[in-house]
Every structure is written in C-alpha cells, then in structure tokens.
Amino acid sequence: MAEKASSNLGRRNFLRAALAGGAALTGAGLVAACGSTQPVASSPTPTAMPPDLQQSKSTLVPLGTKAGPPPATERVGISTALVVDGKTYLIDCGRSSVTQYKRSGLHYREMAGVFLTHLHADHVADYYNYFMMAGTTGEKNGDVVPTGIPVYGPGSAGGLPEALGGRQVTTVAPQSPTPGTREMTDRLHEAFAYNSNVLMRDAGFRDPRDIPDIHEIAIPAATGARWDNTAPDMAPFTVMEDDRVKVTATLVPHGPVFPSFAFRFDTDHGAVTFSGDTRHSENLNSSDVLVHEALRIPPDAGLTEDVIDHHRKSHVFVNGVGPIAQKANVPSLVLSHIEETGGRTIDPRYGPRKPNADTTAGSPSART
C-alpha cells in the first residue's frame, strides 16, 4: 500500500463518513447499516451519491443487510461497498446487489475488486449479474465492470458434513459437490452460455469470461484448516494489496461452512473489518469500524431445538454483538447480515433461548 498520504479526512472523519453512508443512503432506497428496514425505492432512476460523501476519501456504503434465503419485499440481500480514494471494493453480492450498487450512485467502471466471504447463496445470488448484466455492454457513458476485475473468494471445501439430525439426503453434482469460486464461476459461464453466445453475435456484448479474474484465497497450510476443522486459531494473512488498500483475512466459524472468511481493509484513512457470517471468534480482527452480523430469534419463533442449535453454531445473536465490539474497543459498530426470525424488528433482548458462551459473550482479538 502507498505510504501514508496527507488527507483532509482523518480517522474520525472516516468513521463519520462510514456511518453517514448508512443513514444518508436510506433515502435512496438502500437498507441502512443500523438495521432499519426502509422500503426499496420503486423508481429505476439511479440516485447520486450525496456531495459530501462524493468528496470523502473513504466511504462505507451498505447496499443491503438482509440475511438468509427467504426473499423480503422491504429488504435486499447482504452486500457492502467500500469506496477508497474513488475506487470501489465490493464485499459479497447478495440478492439485488447489482441494482442497489447502481441506485447508490456508484459507478461500475470504478470497481477495483470483489470479495466473497463464503459461498452461501445469500452472499452470491447477484454475483454473476455483475458480469452478465453490468459488465457485458455499456450505457452511453461506458459504465461497465472493467475487464479483469479481481475476484477473491473461497476455494473448494473439499468435503461435506453429515446432514443435520442424521437425516439421509441426496448430493447435488456428486461428481464435484463442493466447487470453489473458480469452478462456480466457470459453471455459471456454462449455464448462461446460450445467452452469452447469442448476445456476443447479435448485440456486440463482451465475452463474460474476460471480466472476472478469479483468485481463490489460499489458506496457510500451517493452520491445519479443512472442512472438518473450519476455523482454528490463526493470525490474519494477506489476501491482496494495492496502492489504496491492504486486505487481510482470517477464517471464522460459520457452522459447517468452509472456507468462511472475515476481511480487514486497511487504508490510509482507517481500517474496516467485515465479520462475514460467524459465531464469536478470536480470529476476528479489531479495527476502526466493525461491520458485524446479528441474529435474532424471539421465544415464539417456533423453531426446533436442532434449528436453534444450528444458528447458535453459525451466528452471533444480537445481544452478543455489542459486547464483542465493546471489549475490543471498536469505535464504531455497524450491524449487517441481519436475520430477524419471526419477521419483526430486531430487538437486543432476544438472544438464544439458552445461554451459550460462543454467541452471547466474548470479543475479537486485536490482531492487525
């Protein structure tokens, strides 16, 4: 990363801009990072980024905060943009991400990287749309995802866990049941081959295979991590570095999912950590801004103990997020990937139905 540059936006102003991004963009139909559920704007007209945020050196833009696969008319899927010195780094691509990106006033042509925390559908539902819809043909201003956009994501899990409760289940694509980011992308190219082949001939579209430059994140061998040892204690390792950001990653425990990453972005203007999906983990990095998931299960949700236990092993309940940030002395906490089982507004009184140290207490380490 470039040497520290003088900037009119210090760390405190960086935090102010990050939080302003969540609040200011609510009016543009975006879901605020604080977890409010503002309706998505029905107008297709893009909303320009507010002038004060356009001038900021670093801005956190929550494109959507909805967790899980059930669609919601008033919420959109998990996706966040971090804008640093005019370039945009996209973290996860949940449902409607590509539309929210445009509505926010961001430009596809300024994308500098895509980062996938893990390959659950709610994090990649709009992934291929960035290449197929936002990358293959340009508007008059040429606002398309650039050729060779770096994509950083998990490799193959290498194995599958037993089914919840010991049930017998079938296996999709048994010849290759755990594709990583590269194979997933190749299969998507193939799945949409007819569309791409016709439009390249009929409308002059770009070949979508030229757009993503896939980098499967290599986990240090010394960690001993694998699909049945998903998040051992580890130090952060470097994923990428350019002249604006340095990105490090650690594995985090998200039930049986492997690999599942948390990312830390270090910039000249401050540091932002994205927890990804995780229960409490000592592998999670502290920083100036912590973007952390939050789950709520009210007592009357009607879930079985097996399902509640699954969530307990995979997520942090909302009443456990504050203590994590407080103990780590994180100046600003942004809730994202908000799952509200039961459909009501998230309420910090509702945590797991029985105490569990992994989800109700603890803190990330202060590794940098």
C-alpha positions in Angstrom: 0.0 0.0 0.0 1.2 3.5 -0.7 2.9 5.5 2.1 0.6 7.4 4.4 -0.7 10.4 2.5 -1.8 13.7 3.9 -5.6 13.8 3.8 -8.3 16.1 4.9 -10.2 13.0 6.2 -8.6 11.7 9.3 -9.8 8.5 11.1 -12.5 10.3 13.0 -13.9 11.8 9.8 -13.6 8.4 8.1 -15.9 7.0 10.8 -18.3 9.8 10.4 -18.4 9.2 6.6 -18.9 5.5 7.1 -21.8 6.0 9.4 -23.3 8.7 7.3 -23.2 6.3 4.4 -25.7 4.1 6.1 -28.0 6.9 7.1 -27.9 9.1 4.1 -28.4 6.3 1.7 -31.6 5.1 3.4 -33.4 7.8 1.4 -32.1 6.3 -1.8 -33.9 3.1 -1.1 -30.9 1.4 0.5 -31.1 -0.5 3.7 -29.3 1.4 6.4 -26.4 -0.3 8.2 -28.1 0.3 11.5 -30.6 -2.3 10.6 -33.7 -0.3 9.7 -36.0 -1.7 7.1 -36.7 1.1 4.7 -38.6 0.1 1.6 -36.6 -0.2 -1.6 -37.3 2.6 -3.9 -39.6 1.7 -6.8 -38.1 4.2 -9.2 -35.4 2.8 -11.5 -33.7 6.2 -11.6 -30.2 6.0 -10.0 -29.7 8.2 -7.0 -26.5 10.2 -7.0 -24.2 9.9 -4.1 -24.6 12.8 -1.7 -21.9 15.5 -2.4 -20.3 15.3 1.0 -19.8 11.5 0.5 -18.5 12.0 -3.0 -15.8 14.2 -1.6 -14.8 11.7 1.1 -11.7 9.7 0.8 -13.3 6.6 2.3 -17.0 5.7 2.4 -18.8 2.6 3.6 -21.9 2.0 1.5 -24.3 -0.7 2.8 -26.1 -2.0 -0.3 -28.2 -4.5 1.6 -28.3 -6.1 5.0 -30.8 -9.0 4.7 -29.5 -12.4 5.7 -30.7 -15.7 4.6 -32.5 -17.1 1.6 -36.2 -16.1 2.2 -36.9 -13.1 -0.1 -38.3 -10.0 1.6 -40.0 -7.2 -0.3 -38.7 -4.5 2.0 -35.1 -5.8 2.4 -32.4 -6.7 0.0 -29.6 -9.2 0.3 -26.2 -8.8 2.0 -23.7 -6.7 0.1 -21.5 -3.8 1.1 -19.3 -1.4 -1.0 -16.2 0.2 0.5 -15.1 3.2 -1.6 -11.5 4.3 -1.1 -10.0 7.2 -3.0 -12.6 6.9 -5.7 -12.3 3.1 -6.3 -14.9 0.6 -5.0 -14.3 -2.7 -3.3 -17.4 -4.9 -3.2 -17.9 -7.3 -0.2 -20.4 -10.1 -1.1 -23.1 -9.9 -3.8 -26.4 -10.8 -2.3 -29.9 -10.5 -3.9 -30.4 -7.2 -5.7 -26.8 -6.1 -5.1 -26.1 -5.1 -8.7 -29.3 -2.9 -8.7 -28.5 -1.3 -5.3 -25.0 -0.6 -6.5 -26.4 1.5 -9.3 -29.0 3.1 -7.2 -26.4 4.3 -4.7 -24.8 6.4 -7.3 -21.6 4.2 -7.6 -20.1 3.5 -11.0 -19.4 0.0 -12.2 -16.4 1.2 -14.0 -14.8 2.2 -10.7 -14.9 -1.3 -9.3 -11.5 -2.4 -8.1 -12.3 -5.8 -6.6 -14.9 -8.3 -5.4 -14.5 -10.2 -2.1 -16.7 -13.2 -1.2 -16.7 -14.2 2.4 -18.2 -17.6 1.7 -20.4 -19.3 -1.0 -23.8 -19.4 0.7 -26.4 -18.3 -1.8 -27.4 -15.2 0.1 -23.9 -13.9 -0.4 -23.5 -14.7 -4.1 -27.1 -14.5 -5.5 -26.2 -11.5 -7.6 -22.5 -12.4 -8.2 -22.8 -13.4 -11.8 -25.1 -10.4 -12.6 -22.1 -8.1 -12.2 -20.6 -9.8 -15.3 -23.7 -10.8 -17.2 -25.7 -7.6 -16.6 -23.3 -4.9 -15.5 -20.2 -6.0 -17.5 -21.1 -7.1 -21.0 -22.5 -4.0 -22.6 -22.2 -0.3 -21.8 -24.5 2.6 -21.5 -23.6 5.7 -23.4 -21.2 6.7 -20.6 -19.5 3.3 -20.8 -20.3 2.5 -17.2 -19.5 -1.2 -17.1 -17.5 -3.5 -14.8 -13.9 -3.4 -16.1 -12.2 -6.3 -17.8 -10.1 -8.4 -15.5 -11.8 -7.3 -12.3 -10.1 -9.2 -9.4 -12.4 -11.6 -7.6 -11.2 -13.0 -4.3 -13.2 -15.9 -2.8 -13.0 -19.3 -1.2 -11.6 -22.4 -2.8 -13.3 -25.8 -2.6 -14.4 -27.0 0.8 -13.0 -30.5 0.0 -15.7 -32.3 1.9 -19.3 -32.2 3.1 -20.6 -32.5 6.7 -23.3 -35.0 7.8 -26.9 -33.9 7.5 -28.5 -32.1 10.4 -30.1 -34.6 12.8 -28.5 -37.6 11.0 -31.0 -37.4 8.1 -30.3 -39.1 4.8 -30.0 -36.5 1.9 -29.0 -36.7 -1.7 -26.0 -34.9 -3.1 -26.2 -32.3 -5.9 -23.5 -32.7 -8.6 -21.9 -35.7 -6.9 -19.0 -35.6 -9.4 -17.9 -32.2 -7.9 -20.1 -31.4 -4.9 -18.0 -28.6 -3.3 -17.0 -26.2 -6.0 -14.9 -23.2 -5.1 -15.1 -19.7 -6.5 -13.3 -20.6 -9.8 -15.4 -23.7 -10.5 -18.6 -21.9 -9.5 -17.8 -19.1 -11.9 -16.9 -21.5 -14.7 -20.2 -23.3 -14.2 -22.1 -20.1 -14.3 -20.4 -19.2 -17.6 -21.6 -22.5 -19.0 -25.1 -22.2 -17.5 -25.6 -18.9 -19.4 -23.6 -19.9 -22.5 -26.6 -19.6 -24.8 -27.4 -16.1 -23.6 -23.8 -15.0 -23.9 -23.2 -16.6 -27.3 -26.3 -15.1 -28.9 -25.7 -11.6 -27.5 -22.0 -11.6 -28.4 -23.1 -12.2 -32.0 -26.3 -10.2 -32.1 -25.5 -7.2 -29.9 -21.8 -6.9 -29.6 -21.6 -7.9 -26.0 -18.2 -8.7 -24.4 -17.3 -12.2 -23.6 -18.3 -12.5 -19.9 -15.4 -14.9 -19.3 -13.0 -12.0 -19.8 -14.5 -9.9 -17.0 -13.6 -11.7 -13.7 -10.0 -12.5 -12.8 -10.5 -15.3 -10.1 -8.2 -15.6 -7.1 -9.1 -18.4 -4.8 -7.8 -17.5 -1.4 -5.0 -19.8 -0.3 -5.2 -20.7 3.4 -1.8 -21.0 5.1 -1.1 -24.7 5.4 0.2 -24.3 8.9 -3.3 -23.6 10.2 -4.4 -27.2 9.7 -7.8 -25.8 8.5 -10.0 -28.1 6.5 -13.7 -28.8 6.1 -13.9 -30.7 9.4 -11.6 -28.1 11.2 -13.1 -24.9 9.8 -11.6 -22.1 11.9 -8.6 -23.0 14.0 -6.9 -20.2 15.9 -4.8 -18.2 13.4 -3.2 -14.9 12.6 -4.5 -12.8 9.7 -2.8 -13.3 6.3 -2.6 -11.0 3.3 -5.1 -11.6 0.5 -4.2 -8.6 -1.7 -2.6 -5.2 -1.6 -2.7 -2.3 -4.0 -2.0 1.4 -3.7 -5.2 2.1 -1.8 -5.9 -0.9 0.5 -4.3 -3.9 2.1 -6.8 -6.7 2.7 -6.1 -9.5 5.2 -8.3 -12.4 6.1 -8.9 -15.0 8.8 -11.1 -18.0 8.9 -14.2 -17.7 11.1 -16.6 -20.4 12.4 -19.8 -20.5 10.4 -21.3 -23.8 11.3 -20.1 -26.5 8.8 -19.3 -23.9 6.1 -15.7 -23.9 4.9 -13.9 -21.8 4.0 -15.7 -18.8 5.6 -13.7 -15.6 5.8 -13.6 -12.3 7.7 -11.8 -9.5 5.9 -10.0 -6.4 7.2 -9.4 -3.5 4.9 -6.5 -1.2 5.9 -6.5 2.2 4.2 -4.7 5.5 4.7 -7.9 6.8 6.2 -8.7 4.0 8.7 -9.5 0.3 8.9 -12.7 -1.6 8.4 -13.3 -5.3 9.4 -16.2 -7.3 7.8 -17.0 -10.3 10.1 -18.7 -12.3 7.4 -21.0 -15.0 8.9 -19.6 -16.2 12.2 -20.3 -17.1 15.7 -18.0 -15.5 18.3 -14.4 -16.0 17.1 -11.0 -14.9 18.5 -9.8 -14.9 14.8 -11.9 -11.7 14.1 -9.8 -8.6 13.7 -10.4 -5.3 15.5 -10.4 -2.1 13.6 -11.9 1.4 13.4 -15.2 0.2 12.0 -16.5 -3.3 12.6 -19.3 -4.5 10.3 -20.8 -7.5 12.1 -23.7 -9.8 11.5 -26.6 -10.1 14.0 -29.2 -12.8 14.5 -32.5 -12.5 16.5 -34.7 -15.5 17.5 -37.7 -14.5 19.6 -39.1 -17.0 22.0 -42.2 -17.6 19.9 -40.4 -18.2 16.6 -41.5 -21.8 16.6 -38.1 -23.2 15.7 -37.0 -26.7 16.8 -34.0 -27.0 19.2 -32.0 -28.5 16.3 -32.5 -25.4 14.2 -31.8 -23.1 17.1 -28.6 -25.0 17.8 -27.6 -24.7 14.1 -28.0 -20.9 14.3 -26.1 -20.9 17.6 -23.1 -22.6 16.0 -23.2 -20.4 12.9 -24.1 -16.8 14.0 -23.8 -14.2 16.8 -27.1 -13.3 18.5 -27.9 -9.6 18.5 -27.3 -9.3 22.3 -23.8 -10.6 21.9 -22.6 -8.2 19.2 -22.3 -5.2 21.4 -20.0 -6.9 24.0 -17.8 -8.1 21.2 -17.2 -4.6 19.9 -17.0 -3.1 23.4 -14.4 -5.4 24.7 -12.3 -4.9 21.5 -12.6 -1.2 21.9 -14.0 -0.8 18.4 -15.1 2.9 18.0 -17.9 2.1 15.5 -20.1 -0.9 15.2 -22.3 -1.4 12.1 -24.9 -4.2 12.1 -25.3 -6.1 8.8 -26.4 -9.5 7.7 -29.4 -9.1 10.0 -31.6 -12.1 10.3 -34.9 -11.5 12.0 -36.6 -14.8 12.5 -40.2 -14.1 13.0 -40.3 -11.1 10.7 -40.3 -8.3 13.4 -37.8 -5.5 14.1 -34.6 -6.7 15.5 -34.6 -6.4 19.3 -31.5 -6.8 21.5 -33.5 -8.5 24.2 -33.8 -11.6 22.1 -30.8 -13.8 22.0 -30.5 -17.6 22.2 -33.1 -19.4 24.3 -30.5 -20.9 26.5 -27.1 -19.4 27.4 -24.1 -20.2 25.3 -20.7 -18.6 25.6 -20.0 -18.8 21.9 -22.9 -16.5 21.0 -23.6 -14.2 23.9 -20.2 -13.0 25.1 -16.6 -12.6 24.1 -14.6 -10.4 21.9 -12.4 -10.4 18.8 -8.7 -10.2 19.2 -6.8 -7.0 18.5 -4.7 -8.6 15.8 -3.7 -6.2 12.9 
